[in-house]
Amino acid sequence: MFLKANGTYGDTYGIHGNNNESSIGKYVSQGYVRIHNVDIEKLYDKVQVGTPVAITYSYKSFVDLTRVYGYKFKGYKMKNN
């Protein structure tokens, strides 16, 4: 999923699935977030074009980050939560 962020046209930032467990959550893709394949499949069906996205570096949980940015957490569980 490509993200239009920081004045880009959707070709700099993105979220994609990956089956290499050791690369999840690491700085190995410039501008791209790697998540488990099963999670990207679930996320793709739930996100509409134009959905706001916050890109941040944090050790906080998704639930905590929703509070920081004022988003509503809808109970989606990632593979490791």
PDB file with SEQRES, HELIX, SHEET and CRYST1 records, atoms N, CA, C and O in Angstrom:
SEQRES   1 A   81  MET PHE LEU LYS ALA ASN GLY THR TYR GLY ASP THR TYR          
SEQRES   2 A   81  GLY ILE HIS GLY ASN ASN ASN GLU SER SER ILE GLY LYS          
SEQRES   3 A   81  TYR VAL SER GLN GLY TYR VAL ARG ILE HIS ASN VAL ASP          
SEQRES   4 A   81  ILE GLU LYS LEU TYR ASP LYS VAL GLN VAL GLY THR PRO          
SEQRES   5 A   81  VAL ALA ILE THR TYR SER TYR LYS SER PHE VAL ASP LEU          
SEQRES   6 A   81  THR ARG VAL TYR GLY TYR LYS PHE LYS GLY TYR LYS MET          
SEQRES   7 A   81  LYS ASN ASN                                                  
HELIX    1 AA1 GLU A   21  SER A   23  5                                   3    
HELIX    2 AA2 ASN A   37  LYS A   46  1                                  10    
HELIX    3 AA3 PHE A   62  TYR A   69  1                                   8    
SHEET    1 AA1 2 TYR A  13  ASN A  18  0                                        
SHEET    2 AA1 2 TYR A  32  HIS A  36  1                                        
CRYST1    1.000    1.000    1.000  90.00  90.00  90.00 P 1           1          
ATOM      1  N   MET A   1       0.857  -1.150   0.000  1.00  0.00           N  
ATOM      2  CA  MET A   1       0.000   0.000   0.000  1.00  0.00           C  
ATOM      3  C   MET A   1       0.909   1.220   0.000  1.00  0.00           C  
ATOM      4  O   MET A   1       1.755   1.380   0.880  1.00  0.00           O  
ATOM      5  N   PHE A   2       0.726   2.071  -0.990  1.00  0.00           N  
ATOM      6  CA  PHE A   2       1.541   3.272  -1.089  1.00  0.00           C  
ATOM      7  C   PHE A   2       0.905   4.396  -0.282  1.00  0.00           C  
ATOM      8  O   PHE A   2      -0.319   4.506  -0.206  1.00  0.00           O  
ATOM      9  N   LEU A   3       1.752   5.233   0.322  1.00  0.00           N  
ATOM     10  CA  LEU A   3       1.277   6.323   1.163  1.00  0.00           C  
ATOM     11  C   LEU A   3       1.739   7.662   0.603  1.00  0.00           C  
ATOM     12  O   LEU A   3       2.921   7.846   0.309  1.00  0.00           O  
ATOM     13  N   LYS A   4       0.808   8.589   0.457  1.00  0.00           N  
ATOM     14  CA  LYS A   4       1.178   9.961   0.113  1.00  0.00           C  
ATOM     15  C   LYS A   4       1.466  10.666   1.430  1.00  0.00           C  
ATOM     16  O   LYS A   4       0.547  10.960   2.194  1.00  0.00           O  
ATOM     17  N   ALA A   5       2.733  10.935   1.695  1.00  0.00           N  
ATOM     18  CA  ALA A   5       3.123  11.538   2.966  1.00  0.00           C  
ATOM     19  C   ALA A   5       4.263  12.513   2.742  1.00  0.00           C  
ATOM     20  O   ALA A   5       5.093  12.330   1.853  1.00  0.00           O  
ATOM     21  N   ASN A   6       4.289  13.539   3.552  1.00  0.00           N  
ATOM     22  CA  ASN A   6       5.370  14.537   3.514  1.00  0.00           C  
ATOM     23  C   ASN A   6       5.588  15.092   2.108  1.00  0.00           C  
ATOM     24  O   ASN A   6       6.729  15.278   1.685  1.00  0.00           O  
ATOM     25  N   GLY A   7       4.508  15.356   1.387  1.00  0.00           N  
ATOM     26  CA  GLY A   7       4.606  15.958   0.066  1.00  0.00           C  
ATOM     27  C   GLY A   7       5.002  15.011  -1.053  1.00  0.00           C  
ATOM     28  O   GLY A   7       5.322  15.465  -2.152  1.00  0.00           O  
ATOM     29  N   THR A   8       4.992  13.705  -0.805  1.00  0.00           N  
ATOM     30  CA  THR A   8       5.337  12.734  -1.846  1.00  0.00           C  
ATOM     31  C   THR A   8       4.089  12.328  -2.612  1.00  0.00           C  
ATOM     32  O   THR A   8       2.973  12.675  -2.225  1.00  0.00           O  
ATOM     33  N   TYR A   9       4.277  11.605  -3.677  1.00  0.00           N  
ATOM     34  CA  TYR A   9       3.174  11.188  -4.550  1.00  0.00           C  
ATOM     35  C   TYR A   9       2.789   9.723  -4.370  1.00  0.00           C  
ATOM     36  O   TYR A   9       2.145   9.144  -5.244  1.00  0.00           O  
ATOM     37  N   GLY A  10       3.170   9.124  -3.261  1.00  0.00           N  
ATOM     38  CA  GLY A  10       2.837   7.733  -3.025  1.00  0.00           C  
ATOM     39  C   GLY A  10       3.902   6.769  -3.498  1.00  0.00           C  
ATOM     40  O   GLY A  10       3.662   5.564  -3.576  1.00  0.00           O  
ATOM     41  N   ASP A  11       5.079   7.289  -3.814  1.00  0.00           N  
ATOM     42  CA  ASP A  11       6.159   6.420  -4.304  1.00  0.00           C  
ATOM     43  C   ASP A  11       7.364   6.386  -3.368  1.00  0.00           C  
ATOM     44  O   ASP A  11       8.399   5.814  -3.710  1.00  0.00           O  
ATOM     45  N   THR A  12       7.234   6.996  -2.192  1.00  0.00           N  
ATOM     46  CA  THR A  12       8.356   7.046  -1.254  1.00  0.00           C  
ATOM     47  C   THR A  12       8.093   6.227  -0.005  1.00  0.00           C  
ATOM     48  O   THR A  12       8.997   5.570   0.513  1.00  0.00           O  
ATOM     49  N   TYR A  13       6.860   6.261   0.482  1.00  0.00           N  
ATOM     50  CA  TYR A  13       6.486   5.556   1.700  1.00  0.00           C  
ATOM     51  C   TYR A  13       5.422   4.514   1.392  1.00  0.00           C  
ATOM     52  O   TYR A  13       4.604   4.696   0.490  1.00  0.00           O  
ATOM     53  N   GLY A  14       5.440   3.420   2.150  1.00  0.00           N  
ATOM     54  CA  GLY A  14       4.441   2.392   1.941  1.00  0.00           C  
ATOM     55  C   GLY A  14       4.441   1.358   3.042  1.00  0.00           C  
ATOM     56  O   GLY A  14       5.286   1.377   3.936  1.00  0.00           O  
ATOM     57  N   ILE A  15       3.488   0.460   2.964  1.00  0.00           N  
ATOM     58  CA  ILE A  15       3.379  -0.676   3.886  1.00  0.00           C  
ATOM     59  C   ILE A  15       3.276  -1.917   3.028  1.00  0.00           C  
ATOM     60  O   ILE A  15       2.455  -1.972   2.112  1.00  0.00           O  
ATOM     61  N   HIS A  16       4.093  -2.908   3.308  1.00  0.00           N  
ATOM     62  CA  HIS A  16       4.002  -4.140   2.529  1.00  0.00           C  
ATOM     63  C   HIS A  16       4.220  -5.360   3.395  1.00  0.00           C  
ATOM     64  O   HIS A  16       4.860  -5.295   4.444  1.00  0.00           O  
ATOM     65  N   GLY A  17       3.681  -6.462   2.940  1.00  0.00           N  
ATOM     66  CA  GLY A  17       3.841  -7.727   3.644  1.00  0.00           C  
ATOM     67  C   GLY A  17       5.209  -8.322   3.387  1.00  0.00           C  
ATOM     68  O   GLY A  17       5.860  -8.018   2.387  1.00  0.00           O  
ATOM     69  N   ASN A  18       5.639  -9.182   4.310  1.00  0.00           N  
ATOM     70  CA  ASN A  18       6.938  -9.815   4.188  1.00  0.00           C  
ATOM     71  C   ASN A  18       6.902 -11.128   4.952  1.00  0.00           C  
ATOM     72  O   ASN A  18       6.312 -11.210   6.029  1.00  0.00           O  
ATOM     73  N   ASN A  19       7.532 -12.151   4.395  1.00  0.00           N  
ATOM     74  CA  ASN A  19       7.548 -13.451   5.082  1.00  0.00           C  
ATOM     75  C   ASN A  19       8.864 -13.720   5.804  1.00  0.00           C  
ATOM     76  O   ASN A  19       9.057 -14.813   6.336  1.00  0.00           O  
ATOM     77  N   ASN A  20       9.768 -12.749   5.832  1.00  0.00           N  
ATOM     78  CA  ASN A  20      11.031 -12.896   6.542  1.00  0.00           C  
ATOM     79  C   ASN A  20      10.871 -12.319   7.945  1.00  0.00           C  
ATOM     80  O   ASN A  20      10.996 -11.111   8.144  1.00  0.00           O  
ATOM     81  N   GLU A  21      10.597 -13.174   8.898  1.00  0.00           N  
ATOM     82  CA  GLU A  21      10.315 -12.754  10.273  1.00  0.00           C  
ATOM     83  C   GLU A  21      11.396 -11.830  10.840  1.00  0.00           C  
ATOM     84  O   GLU A  21      11.084 -10.899  11.583  1.00  0.00           O  
ATOM     85  N   SER A  22      12.648 -12.077  10.500  1.00  0.00           N  
ATOM     86  CA  SER A  22      13.739 -11.277  11.070  1.00  0.00           C  
ATOM     87  C   SER A  22      13.782  -9.850  10.523  1.00  0.00           C  
ATOM     88  O   SER A  22      14.490  -9.008  11.075  1.00  0.00           O  
ATOM     89  N   SER A  23      13.037  -9.560   9.445  1.00  0.00           N  
ATOM     90  CA  SER A  23      13.058  -8.209   8.888  1.00  0.00           C  
ATOM     91  C   SER A  23      11.878  -7.351   9.359  1.00  0.00           C  
ATOM     92  O   SER A  23      11.860  -6.145   9.115  1.00  0.00           O  
ATOM     93  N   ILE A  24      10.904  -7.953  10.024  1.00  0.00           N  
ATOM     94  CA  ILE A  24       9.740  -7.209  10.493  1.00  0.00           C  
ATOM     95  C   ILE A  24      10.176  -6.235  11.589  1.00  0.00           C  
ATOM     96  O   ILE A  24      10.806  -6.619  12.574  1.00  0.00           O  
ATOM     97  N   GLY A  25       9.824  -4.964  11.387  1.00  0.00           N  
ATOM     98  CA  GLY A  25      10.149  -3.947  12.387  1.00  0.00           C  
ATOM     99  C   GLY A  25      11.572  -3.443  12.347  1.00  0.00           C  
ATOM    100  O   GLY A  25      11.990  -2.731  13.260  1.00  0.00           O  
ATOM    101  N   LYS A  26      12.324  -3.782  11.331  1.00  0.00           N  
ATOM    102  CA  LYS A  26      13.721  -3.342  11.217  1.00  0.00           C  
ATOM    103  C   LYS A  26      13.856  -2.285  10.129  1.00  0.00           C  
ATOM    104  O   LYS A  26      12.982  -2.152   9.271  1.00  0.00           O  
ATOM    105  N   TYR A  27      14.949  -1.536  10.166  1.00  0.00           N  
ATOM    106  CA  TYR A  27      15.253  -0.534   9.148  1.00  0.00           C  
ATOM    107  C   TYR A  27      15.916  -1.218   7.960  1.00  0.00           C  
ATOM    108  O   TYR A  27      17.129  -1.113   7.781  1.00  0.00           O  
ATOM    109  N   VAL A  28      15.138  -1.907   7.159  1.00  0.00           N  
ATOM    110  CA  VAL A  28      15.690  -2.608   5.998  1.00  0.00           C  
ATOM    111  C   VAL A  28      15.043  -2.164   4.693  1.00  0.00           C  
ATOM    112  O   VAL A  28      15.546  -2.492   3.618  1.00  0.00           O  
ATOM    113  N   SER A  29      13.946  -1.430   4.763  1.00  0.00           N  
ATOM    114  CA  SER A  29      13.286  -0.894   3.569  1.00  0.00           C  
ATOM    115  C   SER A  29      13.233   0.618   3.713  1.00  0.00           C  
ATOM    116  O   SER A  29      12.608   1.127   4.643  1.00  0.00           O  
ATOM    117  N   GLN A  30      13.866   1.331   2.826  1.00  0.00           N  
ATOM    118  CA  GLN A  30      13.865   2.787   2.926  1.00  0.00           C  
ATOM    119  C   GLN A  30      12.469   3.338   2.667  1.00  0.00           C  
ATOM    120  O   GLN A  30      11.990   3.339   1.533  1.00  0.00           O  
ATOM    121  N   GLY A  31      11.820   3.807   3.735  1.00  0.00           N  
ATOM    122  CA  GLY A  31      10.507   4.412   3.601  1.00  0.00           C  
ATOM    123  C   GLY A  31       9.339   3.450   3.656  1.00  0.00           C  
ATOM    124  O   GLY A  31       8.186   3.880   3.613  1.00  0.00           O  
ATOM    125  N   TYR A  32       9.609   2.158   3.749  1.00  0.00           N  
ATOM    126  CA  TYR A  32       8.522   1.173   3.759  1.00  0.00           C  
ATOM    127  C   TYR A  32       8.464   0.448   5.093  1.00  0.00           C  
ATOM    128  O   TYR A  32       9.490   0.132   5.695  1.00  0.00           O  
ATOM    129  N   VAL A  33       7.252   0.194   5.534  1.00  0.00           N  
ATOM    130  CA  VAL A  33       7.016  -0.559   6.761  1.00  0.00           C  
ATOM    131  C   VAL A  33       6.732  -1.991   6.366  1.00  0.00           C  
ATOM    132  O   VAL A  33       5.861  -2.252   5.536  1.00  0.00           O  
ATOM    133  N   ARG A  34       7.458  -2.914   6.952  1.00  0.00           N  
ATOM    134  CA  ARG A  34       7.246  -4.345   6.680  1.00  0.00           C  
ATOM    135  C   ARG A  34       6.406  -4.945   7.788  1.00  0.00           C  
ATOM    136  O   ARG A  34       6.722  -4.809   8.970  1.00  0.00           O  
ATOM    137  N   ILE A  35       5.327  -5.613   7.392  1.00  0.00           N  
ATOM    138  CA  ILE A  35       4.497  -6.329   8.359  1.00  0.00           C  
ATOM    139  C   ILE A  35       4.261  -7.734   7.822  1.00  0.00           C  
ATOM    140  O   ILE A  35       4.569  -8.024   6.666  1.00  0.00           O  
ATOM    141  N   HIS A  36       3.722  -8.593   8.656  1.00  0.00           N  
ATOM    142  CA  HIS A  36       3.472  -9.962   8.238  1.00  0.00           C  
ATOM    143  C   HIS A  36       2.477  -9.993   7.076  1.00  0.00           C  
ATOM    144  O   HIS A  36       1.566  -9.168   7.008  1.00  0.00           O  
ATOM    145  N   ASN A  37       2.657 -10.938   6.178  1.00  0.00           N  
ATOM    146  CA  ASN A  37       1.771 -11.064   5.012  1.00  0.00           C  
ATOM    147  C   ASN A  37       0.310 -11.173   5.411  1.00  0.00           C  
ATOM    148  O   ASN A  37      -0.547 -10.537   4.797  1.00  0.00           O  
ATOM    149  N   VAL A  38       0.013 -11.964   6.423  1.00  0.00           N  
ATOM    150  CA  VAL A  38      -1.374 -12.138   6.862  1.00  0.00           C  
ATOM    151  C   VAL A  38      -1.945 -10.806   7.342  1.00  0.00           C  
ATOM    152  O   VAL A  38      -3.137 -10.550   7.172  1.00  0.00           O  
ATOM    153  N   ASP A  39      -1.111  -9.957   7.938  1.00  0.00           N  
ATOM    154  CA  ASP A  39      -1.585  -8.672   8.442  1.00  0.00           C  
ATOM    155  C   ASP A  39      -1.841  -7.677   7.318  1.00  0.00           C  
ATOM    156  O   ASP A  39      -2.808  -6.917   7.385  1.00  0.00           O  
ATOM    157  N   ILE A  40      -1.005  -7.662   6.293  1.00  0.00           N  
ATOM    158  CA  ILE A  40      -1.234  -6.733   5.179  1.00  0.00           C  
ATOM    159  C   ILE A  40      -2.512  -7.124   4.437  1.00  0.00           C  
ATOM    160  O   ILE A  40      -3.237  -6.255   3.953  1.00  0.00           O  
ATOM    161  N   GLU A  41      -2.789  -8.415   4.346  1.00  0.00           N  
ATOM    162  CA  GLU A  41      -4.017  -8.858   3.686  1.00  0.00           C  
ATOM    163  C   GLU A  41      -5.250  -8.368   4.454  1.00  0.00           C  
ATOM    164  O   GLU A  41      -6.223  -7.923   3.844  1.00  0.00           O  
ATOM    165  N   LYS A  42      -5.212  -8.447   5.777  1.00  0.00           N  
ATOM    166  CA  LYS A  42      -6.324  -7.967   6.598  1.00  0.00           C  
ATOM    167  C   LYS A  42      -6.433  -6.445   6.528  1.00  0.00           C  
ATOM    168  O   LYS A  42      -7.530  -5.896   6.420  1.00  0.00           O  
ATOM    169  N   LEU A  43      -5.296  -5.778   6.590  1.00  0.00           N  
ATOM    170  CA  LEU A  43      -5.280  -4.320   6.592  1.00  0.00           C  
ATOM    171  C   LEU A  43      -5.766  -3.751   5.272  1.00  0.00           C  
ATOM    172  O   LEU A  43      -6.501  -2.763   5.261  1.00  0.00           O  
ATOM    173  N   TYR A  44      -5.374  -4.348   4.173  1.00  0.00           N  
ATOM    174  CA  TYR A  44      -5.742  -3.865   2.842  1.00  0.00           C  
ATOM    175  C   TYR A  44      -7.256  -3.781   2.672  1.00  0.00           C  
ATOM    176  O   TYR A  44      -7.769  -2.832   2.078  1.00  0.00           O  
ATOM    177  N   ASP A  45      -7.956  -4.760   3.186  1.00  0.00           N  
ATOM    178  CA  ASP A  45      -9.412  -4.791   3.054  1.00  0.00           C  
ATOM    179  C   ASP A  45     -10.117  -3.774   3.958  1.00  0.00           C  
ATOM    180  O   ASP A  45     -11.295  -3.481   3.757  1.00  0.00           O  
ATOM    181  N   LYS A  46      -9.404  -3.236   4.948  1.00  0.00           N  
ATOM    182  CA  LYS A  46     -10.015  -2.324   5.915  1.00  0.00           C  
ATOM    183  C   LYS A  46      -9.688  -0.856   5.669  1.00  0.00           C  
ATOM    184  O   LYS A  46     -10.345   0.022   6.230  1.00  0.00           O  
ATOM    185  N   VAL A  47      -8.689  -0.575   4.843  1.00  0.00           N  
ATOM    186  CA  VAL A  47      -8.238   0.799   4.660  1.00  0.00           C  
ATOM    187  C   VAL A  47      -8.748   1.352   3.337  1.00  0.00           C  
ATOM    188  O   VAL A  47      -8.577   0.733   2.287  1.00  0.00           O  
ATOM    189  N   GLN A  48      -9.369   2.508   3.396  1.00  0.00           N  
ATOM    190  CA  GLN A  48      -9.878   3.154   2.192  1.00  0.00           C  
ATOM    191  C   GLN A  48      -8.856   4.164   1.672  1.00  0.00           C  
ATOM    192  O   GLN A  48      -8.055   4.694   2.442  1.00  0.00           O  
ATOM    193  N   VAL A  49      -8.885   4.425   0.380  1.00  0.00           N  
ATOM    194  CA  VAL A  49      -8.035   5.456  -0.209  1.00  0.00           C  
ATOM    195  C   VAL A  49      -8.348   6.778   0.482  1.00  0.00           C  
ATOM    196  O   VAL A  49      -9.514   7.134   0.655  1.00  0.00           O  
ATOM    197  N   GLY A  50      -7.311   7.499   0.872  1.00  0.00           N  
ATOM    198  CA  GLY A  50      -7.476   8.780   1.559  1.00  0.00           C  
ATOM    199  C   GLY A  50      -7.444   8.688   3.070  1.00  0.00           C  
ATOM    200  O   GLY A  50      -7.565   9.707   3.750  1.00  0.00           O  
ATOM    201  N   THR A  51      -7.284   7.479   3.616  1.00  0.00           N  
ATOM    202  CA  THR A  51      -7.218   7.319   5.065  1.00  0.00           C  
ATOM    203  C   THR A  51      -5.968   8.015   5.599  1.00  0.00           C  
ATOM    204  O   THR A  51      -4.876   7.784   5.081  1.00  0.00           O  
ATOM    205  N   PRO A  52      -6.103   8.873   6.636  1.00  0.00           N  
ATOM    206  CA  PRO A  52      -4.922   9.534   7.202  1.00  0.00           C  
ATOM    207  C   PRO A  52      -3.982   8.519   7.840  1.00  0.00           C  
ATOM    208  O   PRO A  52      -4.423   7.547   8.453  1.00  0.00           O  
ATOM    209  N   VAL A  53      -2.691   8.756   7.690  1.00  0.00           N  
ATOM    210  CA  VAL A  53      -1.669   7.861   8.234  1.00  0.00           C  
ATOM    211  C   VAL A  53      -0.652   8.697   9.003  1.00  0.00           C  
ATOM    212  O   VAL A  53      -0.228   9.752   8.530  1.00  0.00           O  
ATOM    213  N   ALA A  54      -0.260   8.232  10.183  1.00  0.00           N  
ATOM    214  CA  ALA A  54       0.799   8.875  10.958  1.00  0.00           C  
ATOM    215  C   ALA A  54       2.031   7.994  10.885  1.00  0.00           C  
ATOM    216  O   ALA A  54       1.978   6.818  11.246  1.00  0.00           O  
ATOM    217  N   ILE A  55       3.138   8.552  10.420  1.00  0.00           N  
ATOM    218  CA  ILE A  55       4.400   7.818  10.373  1.00  0.00           C  
ATOM    219  C   ILE A  55       5.243   8.303  11.539  1.00  0.00           C  
ATOM    220  O   ILE A  55       5.539   9.492  11.653  1.00  0.00           O  
ATOM    221  N   THR A  56       5.624   7.382  12.397  1.00  0.00           N  
ATOM    222  CA  THR A  56       6.355   7.768  13.591  1.00  0.00           C  
ATOM    223  C   THR A  56       7.322   6.675  13.985  1.00  0.00           C  
ATOM    224  O   THR A  56       7.177   5.526  13.568  1.00  0.00           O  
ATOM    225  N   TYR A  57       8.286   7.023  14.771  1.00  0.00           N  
ATOM    226  CA  TYR A  57       9.206   6.057  15.362  1.00  0.00           C  
ATOM    227  C   TYR A  57       8.873   6.023  16.836  1.00  0.00           C  
ATOM    228  O   TYR A  57       8.986   7.038  17.522  1.00  0.00           O  
ATOM    229  N   SER A  58       8.470   4.880  17.325  1.00  0.00           N  
ATOM    230  CA  SER A  58       8.049   4.805  18.714  1.00  0.00           C  
ATOM    231  C   SER A  58       8.098   3.373  19.218  1.00  0.00           C  
ATOM    232  O   SER A  58       7.921   2.421  18.458  1.00  0.00           O  
ATOM    233  N   TYR A  59       8.338   3.243  20.503  1.00  0.00           N  
ATOM    234  CA  TYR A  59       8.252   1.941  21.152  1.00  0.00           C  
ATOM    235  C   TYR A  59       6.868   1.735  21.762  1.00  0.00           C  
ATOM    236  O   TYR A  59       6.604   0.702  22.376  1.00  0.00           O  
ATOM    237  N   LYS A  60       5.986   2.723  21.592  1.00  0.00           N  
ATOM    238  CA  LYS A  60       4.637   2.615  22.144  1.00  0.00           C  
ATOM    239  C   LYS A  60       3.813   1.615  21.337  1.00  0.00           C  
ATOM    240  O   LYS A  60       4.106   1.343  20.173  1.00  0.00           O  
ATOM    241  N   SER A  61       2.785   1.077  21.975  1.00  0.00           N  
ATOM    242  CA  SER A  61       1.889   0.145  21.297  1.00  0.00           C  
ATOM    243  C   SER A  61       0.976   0.913  20.350  1.00  0.00           C  
ATOM    244  O   SER A  61       0.857   2.135  20.446  1.00  0.00           O  
ATOM    245  N   PHE A  62       0.332   0.192  19.434  1.00  0.00           N  
ATOM    246  CA  PHE A  62      -0.620   0.825  18.535  1.00  0.00           C  
ATOM    247  C   PHE A  62      -1.751   1.473  19.316  1.00  0.00           C  
ATOM    248  O   PHE A  62      -2.225   2.547  18.945  1.00  0.00           O  
ATOM    249  N   VAL A  63      -2.183   0.837  20.383  1.00  0.00           N  
ATOM    250  CA  VAL A  63      -3.260   1.398  21.201  1.00  0.00           C  
ATOM    251  C   VAL A  63      -2.811   2.733  21.795  1.00  0.00           C  
ATOM    252  O   VAL A  63      -3.558   3.711  21.753  1.00  0.00           O  
ATOM    253  N   ASP A  64      -1.604   2.781  22.345  1.00  0.00           N  
ATOM    254  CA  ASP A  64      -1.091   4.030  22.917  1.00  0.00           C  
ATOM    255  C   ASP A  64      -0.944   5.109  21.847  1.00  0.00           C  
ATOM    256  O   ASP A  64      -1.258   6.273  22.094  1.00  0.00           O  
ATOM    257  N   LEU A  65      -0.467   4.731  20.662  1.00  0.00           N  
ATOM    258  CA  LEU A  65      -0.288   5.708  19.583  1.00  0.00           C  
ATOM    259  C   LEU A  65      -1.618   6.277  19.100  1.00  0.00           C  
ATOM    260  O   LEU A  65      -1.683   7.442  18.708  1.00  0.00           O  
ATOM    261  N   THR A  66      -2.681   5.470  19.122  1.00  0.00           N  
ATOM    262  CA  THR A  66      -3.982   6.004  18.724  1.00  0.00           C  
ATOM    263  C   THR A  66      -4.408   7.108  19.680  1.00  0.00           C  
ATOM    264  O   THR A  66      -5.038   8.081  19.266  1.00  0.00           O  
ATOM    265  N   ARG A  67      -4.075   6.965  20.935  1.00  0.00           N  
ATOM    266  CA  ARG A  67      -4.397   8.012  21.914  1.00  0.00           C  
ATOM    267  C   ARG A  67      -3.567   9.271  21.653  1.00  0.00           C  
ATOM    268  O   ARG A  67      -4.086  10.385  21.716  1.00  0.00           O  
ATOM    269  N   VAL A  68      -2.285   9.090  21.363  1.00  0.00           N  
ATOM    270  CA  VAL A  68      -1.399  10.232  21.098  1.00  0.00           C  
ATOM    271  C   VAL A  68      -1.891  11.039  19.903  1.00  0.00           C  
ATOM    272  O   VAL A  68      -1.901  12.269  19.951  1.00  0.00           O  
ATOM    273  N   TYR A  69      -2.299  10.363  18.834  1.00  0.00           N  
ATOM    274  CA  TYR A  69      -2.703  11.045  17.603  1.00  0.00           C  
ATOM    275  C   TYR A  69      -4.203  11.299  17.512  1.00  0.00           C  
ATOM    276  O   TYR A  69      -4.672  11.881  16.534  1.00  0.00           O  
ATOM    277  N   GLY A  70      -4.958  10.872  18.519  1.00  0.00           N  
ATOM    278  CA  GLY A  70      -6.391  11.141  18.539  1.00  0.00           C  
ATOM    279  C   GLY A  70      -7.221  10.254  17.631  1.00  0.00           C  
ATOM    280  O   GLY A  70      -8.336  10.621  17.260  1.00  0.00           O  
ATOM    281  N   TYR A  71      -6.691   9.079  17.262  1.00  0.00           N  
ATOM    282  CA  TYR A  71      -7.442   8.143  16.437  1.00  0.00           C  
ATOM    283  C   TYR A  71      -8.207   7.173  17.324  1.00  0.00           C  
ATOM    284  O   TYR A  71      -7.862   6.971  18.488  1.00  0.00           O  
ATOM    285  N   LYS A  72      -9.241   6.582  16.763  1.00  0.00           N  
ATOM    286  CA  LYS A  72     -10.005   5.575  17.490  1.00  0.00           C  
ATOM    287  C   LYS A  72      -9.436   4.203  17.154  1.00  0.00           C  
ATOM    288  O   LYS A  72      -9.308   3.853  15.980  1.00  0.00           O  
ATOM    289  N   PHE A  73      -9.099   3.435  18.166  1.00  0.00           N  
ATOM    290  CA  PHE A  73      -8.611   2.070  17.973  1.00  0.00           C  
ATOM    291  C   PHE A  73      -9.816   1.154  17.843  1.00  0.00           C  
ATOM    292  O   PHE A  73     -10.675   1.120  18.724  1.00  0.00           O  
ATOM    293  N   LYS A  74      -9.878   0.413  16.745  1.00  0.00           N  
ATOM    294  CA  LYS A  74     -11.041  -0.416  16.458  1.00  0.00           C  
ATOM    295  C   LYS A  74     -10.853  -1.885  16.824  1.00  0.00           C  
ATOM    296  O   LYS A  74     -11.667  -2.721  16.431  1.00  0.00           O  
ATOM    297  N   GLY A  75      -9.808  -2.214  17.561  1.00  0.00           N  
ATOM    298  CA  GLY A  75      -9.645  -3.569  18.044  1.00  0.00           C  
ATOM    299  C   GLY A  75      -8.962  -4.525  17.109  1.00  0.00           C  
ATOM    300  O   GLY A  75      -8.951  -5.728  17.367  1.00  0.00           O  
ATOM    301  N   TYR A  76      -8.375  -4.024  16.002  1.00  0.00           N  
ATOM    302  CA  TYR A  76      -7.646  -4.896  15.079  1.00  0.00           C  
ATOM    303  C   TYR A  76      -6.415  -5.439  15.778  1.00  0.00           C  
ATOM    304  O   TYR A  76      -5.653  -4.681  16.378  1.00  0.00           O  
ATOM    305  N   LYS A  77      -6.215  -6.744  15.704  1.00  0.00           N  
ATOM    306  CA  LYS A  77      -5.043  -7.344  16.348  1.00  0.00           C  
ATOM    307  C   LYS A  77      -4.049  -7.784  15.302  1.00  0.00           C  
ATOM    308  O   LYS A  77      -4.392  -8.520  14.377  1.00  0.00           O  
ATOM    309  N   MET A  78      -2.811  -7.330  15.449  1.00  0.00           N  
ATOM    310  CA  MET A  78      -1.735  -7.759  14.564  1.00  0.00           C  
ATOM    311  C   MET A  78      -1.309  -9.151  15.023  1.00  0.00           C  
ATOM    312  O   MET A  78      -1.686  -9.593  16.109  1.00  0.00           O  
ATOM    313  N   LYS A  79      -0.541  -9.826  14.215  1.00  0.00           N  
ATOM    314  CA  LYS A  79      -0.120 -11.200  14.477  1.00  0.00           C  
ATOM    315  C   LYS A  79       0.557 -11.347  15.837  1.00  0.00           C  
ATOM    316  O   LYS A  79       0.295 -12.321  16.542  1.00  0.00           O  
ATOM    317  N   ASN A  80       1.416 -10.411  16.223  1.00  0.00           N  
ATOM    318  CA  ASN A  80       2.184 -10.549  17.457  1.00  0.00           C  
ATOM    319  C   ASN A  80       1.553  -9.886  18.660  1.00  0.00           C  
ATOM    320  O   ASN A  80       2.192  -9.814  19.709  1.00  0.00           O  
ATOM    321  N   ASN A  81       0.321  -9.394  18.558  1.00  0.00           N  
ATOM    322  CA  ASN A  81      -0.328  -8.760  19.706  1.00  0.00           C  
ATOM    323  C   ASN A  81      -1.302  -9.694  20.370  1.00  0.00           C  
ATOM    324  O   ASN A  81      -1.939  -9.323  21.356  1.00  0.00           O  
TER     325      ASN A  81                                                      
END                                                                             
